[in-house]
Amino acid sequence: MVSGAAGTTHGFTFYANDNQEVDFAFLSSDPSVVHLTNEQVNSTSPFSTYTVSAPSDATSAYHEYRLDWTADATRFYIDGTLVHTITENVPSQQGFWLW
């Protein structure tokens, strides 16, 4: 469940370093959208940040948020439904998870 506390970000991040990162995030300033990102792998690579609609009750009900990271893409799911695929800037290194 996403909090309505002002100035906060809710979500999870795969992180190896500043150019090997995937984010699945809600900003409390607008919980109606989810921000999905594969961070740039270098300064000349394209930006790969997208938004999709969040569940209408994201601040009052629990949902399943998931991403699948493979060599060719990062796939983002909400409640088992694929909502977006990013094929740019896909991480190529192991990292750790932050919640």
C-alpha positions, 0 to 999 in steps of 0.5 A: 500500500502506498502512503500518502505522507508528503514528500515520500517515494514508495517502491523498490529498486534493483541497484548495482551502481549509478548506471545499473539500476531499475526503479519501480516507484510511487511518488506521494505527490501523485500516487495515481501513476507509477514511475518505471525506470532503467537508469542510463548506462552512460551519458549518451544513452537514451532516457528510459523512464516511463509512467503507467497508471497506478491502481485507483486504490493504491493508497488504500489497498494492497497490490502485487508489484513485480518486475522481471529482469532478463538480459534483454528487457525489464518487465513490470507487472501490477497484480500479475498483469504486464504493464510495461516493458523497457528494452533500453539501458537493461542492467548487465550486472548483478546488484542488490534490492532496496525496498 
